[in-house]
């Protein structure tokens, strides 16, 4: 899945527990009639993917949707969803670095534009050595 929009917030990397679990959060605001502020988590080694991005930049983020079940101490079961990012691409750079496709040269089967009457064009064709 992918989410596209403008970076609204990039949090600092946070480390949790003795295992050193690392997490960094990103908020992307979608560009649609009713913009949504989407929180995406980058975890472990992927936290460094956000280092070269800044607020206001247009991006496309590849995500995985994760769901988990949790039972609290009183026995109540709750469910949580999270969006975990694993790739982020700048849409600004994609547009500015894109090179336009050069126009196709005319093919040999394409006739040149004609001017004058048909008899003059026929004479030009007869002058060809092949």
Backbone as ProteinMPNN parsed JSONL, in Angstrom:
{"seq_chain_A": "XXXXXXXXXXXXXXXXXXXXXXXXXXXXXXXXXXXXXXXXXXXXXXXXXXXXXXXXXXXXXXXXXXXXXXXXXXXXXXXXXXXXXXXXXXXXXXXXXXXXXXXXXXXXXXXXXXXXXXXXXXXXXXXXXX", "coords_chain_A": {"N_chain_A": [[0.848, -1.174, 0.0], [0.326, 2.335, -0.472], [0.893, 5.719, 0.591], [0.374, 9.027, -0.229], [1.424, 12.43, -0.034], [1.961, 15.514, 1.777], [4.662, 16.172, 3.933], [3.97, 16.686, 7.257], [4.894, 16.421, 9.844], [7.823, 15.261, 11.436], [9.077, 13.107, 13.698], [11.601, 12.728, 16.263], [13.979, 10.023, 16.537], [13.116, 7.452, 18.74], [14.044, 5.356, 21.432], [13.252, 2.265, 22.916], [12.981, 0.215, 25.831], [15.145, -2.513, 27.0], [16.025, -3.941, 24.87], [16.495, -2.152, 22.879], [14.676, -1.263, 20.962], [13.748, 0.703, 18.241], [11.944, 3.572, 17.127], [10.348, 5.836, 14.892], [8.233, 8.505, 14.12], [6.117, 9.707, 11.507], [4.11, 12.171, 10.007], [1.907, 12.444, 7.395], [0.15, 14.574, 5.304], [-2.588, 14.139, 3.341], [-3.384, 14.967, -0.092], [-6.216, 15.808, -0.971], [-9.782, 16.258, -1.42], [-10.804, 16.27, 1.214], [-8.446, 16.568, 3.275], [-6.346, 14.237, 4.973], [-4.616, 13.472, 7.975], [-2.1, 11.403, 8.268], [-0.61, 9.108, 10.367], [2.441, 7.525, 10.338], [4.578, 4.895, 11.19], [8.051, 4.346, 11.439], [10.277, 1.767, 11.932], [12.992, 0.242, 13.781], [15.814, -0.366, 11.776], [14.795, 1.127, 9.687], [14.267, 3.691, 10.563], [16.186, 5.503, 9.827], [15.607, 6.15, 7.226], [14.165, 8.459, 7.111], [15.886, 10.552, 7.49], [16.781, 12.285, 5.41], [14.635, 13.824, 4.723], [12.242, 16.553, 4.899], [10.012, 18.947, 6.501], [7.044, 19.864, 4.737], [7.685, 18.716, 2.335], [6.759, 16.899, -0.588], [5.775, 13.549, -0.673], [5.852, 9.973, -1.321], [4.891, 7.21, 0.406], [5.617, 3.896, 1.092], [3.791, 1.416, 2.698], [2.977, -0.961, 5.317], [0.108, -2.446, 6.666], [-0.565, -3.06, 9.954], [-1.961, -5.079, 12.528], [-2.944, -5.702, 15.897], [-3.657, -7.587, 18.831], [-4.538, -6.929, 22.215], [-4.71, -7.691, 25.581], [-5.837, -6.242, 28.458], [-4.879, -5.829, 31.965], [-7.298, -6.222, 33.393], [-8.649, -8.009, 31.884], [-9.946, -7.182, 29.592], [-10.16, -7.155, 26.117], [-8.468, -5.491, 23.554], [-8.039, -3.944, 20.341], [-5.593, -2.885, 18.021], [-4.387, -0.849, 15.363], [-1.716, -0.172, 13.098], [0.302, 1.777, 10.893], [3.054, 0.902, 9.128], [5.923, 2.169, 7.847], [8.105, 1.413, 5.132], [9.445, 2.324, 2.968], [10.27, 5.404, 1.426], [9.738, 8.026, -0.831], [10.683, 10.982, -2.453], [8.413, 13.081, -3.977], [8.77, 15.55, -5.046], [11.439, 15.617, -5.949], [11.234, 13.619, -7.842], [9.691, 14.835, -9.789], [11.274, 17.063, -10.521], [13.676, 15.957, -11.328], [13.009, 14.446, -13.444], [13.506, 13.63, -16.781], [12.439, 14.991, -19.81], [10.842, 13.088, -22.334], [12.442, 12.68, -25.402], [11.25, 13.913, -28.575], [9.928, 11.626, -30.972], [11.749, 10.668, -33.863], [10.68, 11.28, -37.228], [9.226, 8.528, -38.903], [10.33, 6.385, -41.608], [8.177, 5.771, -43.161], [6.501, 7.857, -42.955], [5.114, 10.499, -44.682], [6.471, 13.507, -46.012], [5.35, 16.852, -45.32], [3.155, 18.192, -47.731], [3.421, 20.62, -50.298], [2.08, 22.835, -52.646], [0.949, 21.514, -55.864], [-0.146, 18.151, -56.721], [1.26, 17.129, -58.934], [3.768, 18.367, -58.877], [4.849, 17.267, -56.526], [5.031, 14.613, -57.293], [7.0, 14.725, -59.262], [9.232, 15.374, -57.647], [9.505, 13.01, -56.206], [10.231, 11.278, -58.276], [12.827, 12.06, -58.83], [14.49, 10.778, -57.083], [17.311, 8.645, -56.522], [16.876, 5.937, -56.139]], "CA_chain_A": [[0.0, 0.0, 0.0], [1.076, 3.589, -0.506], [0.26, 6.953, 1.031], [1.048, 10.18, -0.819], [1.016, 13.708, 0.521], [2.983, 16.469, 2.205], [5.137, 15.893, 5.297], [3.52, 17.667, 8.241], [5.652, 16.249, 11.094], [8.784, 14.161, 11.552], [9.535, 13.009, 15.079], [12.954, 12.213, 16.464], [14.04, 8.592, 16.822], [12.982, 7.109, 20.162], [14.476, 3.994, 21.738], [12.449, 1.705, 24.005], [13.353, -1.052, 26.452], [16.53, -2.987, 27.034], [16.368, -4.505, 23.561], [16.883, -1.059, 21.998], [13.692, -1.088, 19.899], [13.736, 2.093, 17.785], [10.748, 3.965, 16.381], [10.274, 7.241, 14.496], [6.919, 8.74, 13.539], [5.981, 10.661, 10.41], [2.724, 12.489, 9.672], [1.741, 12.885, 6.016], [-1.173, 15.123, 5.028], [-2.972, 13.786, 1.975], [-3.82, 16.076, -0.929], [-7.505, 15.438, -1.528], [-10.822, 17.214, -1.031], [-10.811, 16.3, 2.67], [-7.111, 16.077, 3.638], [-6.211, 13.391, 6.16], [-3.292, 13.497, 8.585], [-1.831, 9.98, 8.451], [0.56, 8.801, 11.177], [3.148, 6.337, 9.857], [5.728, 4.563, 12.029], [9.222, 3.69, 10.867], [10.865, 1.062, 13.068], [14.324, -0.358, 13.722], [16.757, 0.228, 10.823], [14.094, 2.017, 8.755], [14.155, 5.055, 11.089], [17.15, 6.36, 9.124], [15.064, 6.539, 5.925], [13.571, 9.798, 7.217], [16.924, 11.547, 7.745], [16.977, 13.247, 4.328], [13.357, 14.462, 4.394], [11.93, 17.711, 5.721], [8.622, 19.399, 6.512], [6.562, 20.501, 3.527], [8.095, 17.972, 1.148], [5.775, 15.948, -1.118], [6.353, 12.211, -0.643], [5.04, 8.767, -1.455], [5.39, 6.282, 1.415], [5.136, 2.508, 1.011], [3.445, 1.024, 4.07], [2.29, -2.21, 5.647], [-0.915, -2.275, 7.689], [-0.372, -4.047, 11.02], [-2.999, -5.116, 13.55], [-2.571, -6.548, 17.031], [-4.616, -7.761, 19.92], [-3.941, -6.733, 23.53], [-5.631, -7.901, 26.7], [-5.361, -5.469, 29.606], [-4.876, -6.608, 33.22], [-8.641, -6.559, 33.87], [-9.207, -9.02, 30.993], [-10.592, -6.586, 28.431], [-9.343, -7.271, 24.903], [-8.505, -4.321, 22.676], [-7.367, -4.14, 19.058], [-4.892, -1.695, 17.557], [-3.838, -0.871, 14.01], [-0.641, 0.781, 12.85], [0.858, 1.825, 9.546], [4.501, 0.819, 9.262], [6.58, 2.548, 6.605], [9.331, 0.687, 4.793], [10.085, 3.026, 1.858], [9.752, 6.759, 1.235], [10.299, 8.631, -2.033], [10.293, 12.37, -2.641], [7.693, 13.351, -5.223], [9.342, 16.786, -5.565], [12.628, 15.246, -6.717], [10.814, 12.817, -8.992], [9.217, 15.753, -10.817], [12.324, 17.951, -11.001], [14.741, 15.184, -11.942], [12.51, 13.706, -14.598], [13.909, 14.205, -18.06], [11.355, 14.807, -20.773], [11.12, 12.141, -23.412], [12.641, 13.413, -26.654], [10.248, 13.556, -29.592], [10.317, 10.542, -31.866], [12.022, 11.137, -35.217], [9.671, 10.765, -38.157], [9.591, 7.241, -39.482], [10.516, 6.426, -43.055], [6.876, 5.62, -43.802], [5.754, 9.094, -42.83], [5.402, 11.375, -45.821], [6.746, 14.896, -45.664], [4.213, 17.703, -45.644], [3.132, 18.551, -49.15], [3.074, 21.99, -50.661], [1.865, 22.905, -54.095], [0.001, 20.529, -56.368], [0.292, 16.759, -56.694], [2.21, 16.831, -60.016], [5.094, 18.795, -58.429], [5.319, 16.284, -55.566], [5.365, 13.393, -58.018], [8.28, 14.96, -59.904], [10.259, 15.27, -56.613], [9.684, 11.594, -55.897], [10.907, 10.641, -59.409], [14.223, 12.459, -58.857], [15.272, 9.963, -56.163], [18.14, 7.693, -57.255], [16.524, 4.537, -55.857]], "C_chain_A": [[0.892, 1.236, 0.0], [0.215, 4.753, -0.02], [1.06, 8.09, 0.422], [0.527, 11.449, -0.178], [2.207, 14.554, 0.902], [3.361, 16.172, 3.652], [4.718, 17.034, 6.215], [4.389, 17.62, 9.501], [6.605, 15.07, 10.954], [9.309, 14.185, 12.98], [10.985, 12.54, 15.122], [12.872, 10.717, 16.74], [13.973, 8.382, 18.327], [13.355, 5.642, 20.342], [13.733, 3.514, 22.976], [13.063, 0.404, 24.515], [14.828, -1.396, 26.371], [16.976, -3.534, 25.684], [16.795, -3.427, 22.571], [15.951, -0.884, 20.809], [13.609, 0.39, 19.533], [12.5, 2.368, 16.929], [10.819, 5.465, 16.091], [8.957, 7.447, 13.77], [6.955, 9.869, 12.518], [4.492, 10.911, 10.219], [2.716, 13.067, 8.263], [0.305, 13.375, 5.86], [-1.502, 14.863, 3.565], [-3.467, 15.022, 1.239], [-5.095, 15.657, -1.661], [-8.545, 16.431, -1.019], [-10.898, 17.374, 0.484], [-9.484, 15.721, 3.143], [-7.122, 15.312, 4.955], [-4.775, 13.486, 6.667], [-2.985, 12.058, 9.012], [-0.534, 9.784, 9.226], [1.163, 7.486, 10.692], [4.372, 6.133, 10.734], [6.837, 3.941, 11.186], [9.952, 3.053, 12.039], [12.226, 0.457, 12.723], [15.221, 0.352, 12.713], [16.096, 1.218, 9.874], [13.941, 3.446, 9.284], [15.086, 6.011, 10.346], [16.64, 6.793, 7.749], [14.526, 7.968, 5.937], [14.615, 10.907, 7.344], [17.025, 12.624, 6.664], [15.686, 13.973, 3.929], [13.08, 15.601, 5.356], [10.462, 18.111, 5.585], [8.274, 20.086, 5.199], [6.912, 19.763, 2.246], [7.001, 16.997, 0.729], [6.435, 14.587, -1.215], [5.324, 11.139, -0.972], [5.683, 7.741, -0.524], [4.772, 4.911, 1.196], [4.95, 2.004, 2.429], [2.907, -0.407, 4.118], [1.294, -1.889, 6.755], [-0.752, -3.401, 8.697], [-1.521, -3.947, 12.024], [-2.561, -6.027, 14.68], [-3.672, -6.533, 18.092], [-3.879, -7.59, 21.237], [-5.018, -6.917, 24.587], [-5.07, -7.177, 27.913], [-5.458, -6.303, 30.887], [-6.265, -6.979, 33.736], [-9.353, -7.539, 32.93], [-9.911, -8.486, 29.755], [-9.635, -6.644, 27.229], [-9.56, -6.061, 24.018], [-7.72, -4.641, 21.414], [-6.793, -2.808, 18.587], [-4.389, -1.915, 16.135], [-2.683, 0.116, 13.945], [-0.199, 0.672, 11.4], [2.371, 1.883, 9.705], [5.137, 1.094, 7.905], [7.846, 1.749, 6.378], [10.059, 1.304, 3.6], [9.45, 4.403, 1.745], [10.505, 7.385, 0.063], [9.788, 10.055, -2.14], [9.602, 12.523, -3.984], [8.217, 14.648, -5.853], [10.544, 16.471, -6.439], [12.243, 14.468, -7.96], [10.362, 13.73, -10.121], [10.341, 16.621, -11.374], [13.444, 17.195, -11.701], [14.291, 14.432, -13.18], [12.958, 14.41, -15.874], [12.796, 13.978, -19.057], [11.784, 13.84, -21.861], [11.301, 12.916, -24.702], [11.602, 13.003, -27.684], [10.798, 12.476, -30.51], [10.643, 11.118, -33.237], [10.97, 10.573, -36.158], [10.143, 9.451, -38.762], [9.701, 7.372, -40.992], [9.185, 6.35, -43.796], [6.066, 6.899, -43.759], [6.114, 9.994, -43.999], [5.616, 12.79, -45.321], [5.527, 15.726, -46.012], [4.294, 18.15, -47.099], [2.79, 20.008, -49.308], [2.914, 22.013, -52.167], [0.918, 21.82, -54.54], [0.635, 19.148, -56.43], [1.326, 16.458, -57.765], [3.624, 17.26, -59.632], [5.677, 17.79, -57.451], [5.73, 15.002, -56.248], [6.715, 13.533, -58.697], [9.412, 14.857, -58.89], [10.53, 13.82, -56.278], [10.435, 10.882, -57.009], [12.392, 10.983, -59.453], [15.088, 11.604, -57.937], [16.058, 8.898, -56.903], [17.784, 6.24, -56.986], [15.07, 4.243, -55.943]], "O_chain_A": [[2.051, 1.19, 0.414], [-1.004, 4.771, -0.192], [2.285, 8.122, 0.539], [-0.648, 11.547, 0.177], [3.32, 14.345, 0.417], [2.492, 15.948, 4.495], [5.063, 18.194, 5.985], [4.602, 18.644, 10.151], [6.244, 14.02, 10.424], [9.912, 15.167, 13.415], [11.517, 12.024, 14.139], [11.821, 10.206, 17.13], [14.676, 9.041, 19.093], [13.023, 4.798, 19.51], [13.596, 4.245, 23.957], [13.591, -0.398, 23.745], [15.633, -0.686, 25.77], [18.171, -3.582, 25.393], [17.388, -3.737, 21.538], [16.376, -0.409, 19.756], [13.421, 1.237, 20.407], [12.071, 1.536, 16.13], [11.28, 6.254, 16.915], [8.598, 6.654, 12.9], [7.706, 10.837, 12.644], [3.695, 9.974, 10.264], [3.413, 14.038, 7.966], [-0.64, 12.681, 6.235], [-0.789, 15.308, 2.665], [-3.908, 15.994, 1.851], [-5.057, 15.213, -2.809], [-8.212, 17.346, -0.266], [-11.041, 18.49, 0.983], [-9.39, 14.519, 3.389], [-7.804, 15.682, 5.911], [-3.834, 13.57, 5.878], [-3.54, 11.559, 9.991], [0.524, 10.242, 8.794], [0.482, 6.462, 10.642], [5.119, 7.075, 10.995], [6.575, 3.106, 10.321], [10.219, 3.723, 13.037], [12.555, 0.203, 11.565], [15.373, 1.571, 12.792], [16.781, 2.071, 9.308], [13.528, 4.331, 8.534], [14.798, 7.204, 10.251], [17.195, 7.722, 7.162], [14.441, 8.61, 4.89], [14.262, 12.085, 7.309], [17.329, 13.774, 6.981], [15.653, 14.661, 2.908], [13.597, 15.632, 6.473], [9.765, 17.668, 4.672], [9.095, 20.796, 4.62], [6.466, 20.16, 1.169], [6.385, 16.346, 1.572], [7.527, 14.463, -1.77], [4.114, 11.359, -0.913], [6.869, 7.439, -0.647], [3.551, 4.777, 1.122], [5.841, 2.145, 3.267], [2.455, -0.969, 3.12], [1.611, -1.139, 7.679], [-0.796, -4.574, 8.328], [-1.992, -2.851, 12.328], [-1.876, -7.023, 14.444], [-4.471, -5.604, 18.208], [-2.741, -8.038, 21.382], [-6.108, -6.355, 24.483], [-3.954, -7.462, 28.349], [-6.062, -7.376, 30.88], [-6.396, -7.969, 34.456], [-10.521, -7.865, 33.144], [-10.421, -9.266, 28.951], [-8.474, -6.243, 27.314], [-10.694, -5.655, 23.765], [-6.842, -5.505, 21.418], [-7.413, -1.754, 18.731], [-4.015, -3.025, 15.758], [-2.676, 1.122, 14.654], [-0.311, -0.38, 10.771], [2.905, 2.796, 10.336], [4.924, 0.358, 6.942], [8.575, 1.444, 7.322], [11.158, 0.871, 3.251], [8.245, 4.559, 1.942], [11.729, 7.295, -0.031], [8.6, 10.312, -1.942], [10.15, 12.135, -5.015], [8.116, 14.825, -7.067], [10.662, 16.995, -7.547], [12.854, 14.636, -9.015], [10.617, 13.438, -11.289], [10.367, 16.893, -12.574], [14.098, 17.749, -12.585], [15.111, 13.844, -13.885], [12.808, 15.622, -16.021], [12.26, 12.873, -19.14], [12.952, 13.794, -22.249], [10.442, 13.714, -25.075], [11.125, 11.868, -27.668], [11.998, 12.43, -30.784], [9.904, 11.966, -33.737], [10.428, 9.497, -35.907], [11.318, 9.291, -39.091], [9.227, 8.344, -41.58], [9.078, 6.812, -44.932], [5.054, 7.019, -44.449], [7.292, 10.224, -44.271], [5.017, 13.215, -44.333], [4.752, 15.358, -46.895], [5.371, 18.446, -47.617], [1.983, 20.565, -48.563], [3.579, 21.255, -52.872], [0.172, 21.261, -53.735], [1.838, 19.008, -56.21], [2.196, 15.615, -57.547], [4.589, 16.598, -60.015], [6.867, 17.482, -57.52], [6.691, 14.36, -55.823], [7.499, 12.585, -58.717], [10.465, 14.31, -59.217], [11.685, 13.44, -56.085], [11.208, 9.966, -56.73], [13.157, 10.243, -60.072], [16.313, 11.694, -58.004], [15.527, 8.292, -57.834], [18.391, 5.365, -57.603], [14.656, 3.104, -55.726]]}, "name": "protein", "num_of_chains": 1, "seq": "XXXXXXXXXXXXXXXXXXXXXXXXXXXXXXXXXXXXXXXXXXXXXXXXXXXXXXXXXXXXXXXXXXXXXXXXXXXXXXXXXXXXXXXXXXXXXXXXXXXXXXXXXXXXXXXXXXXXXXXXXXXXXXXXXX"}
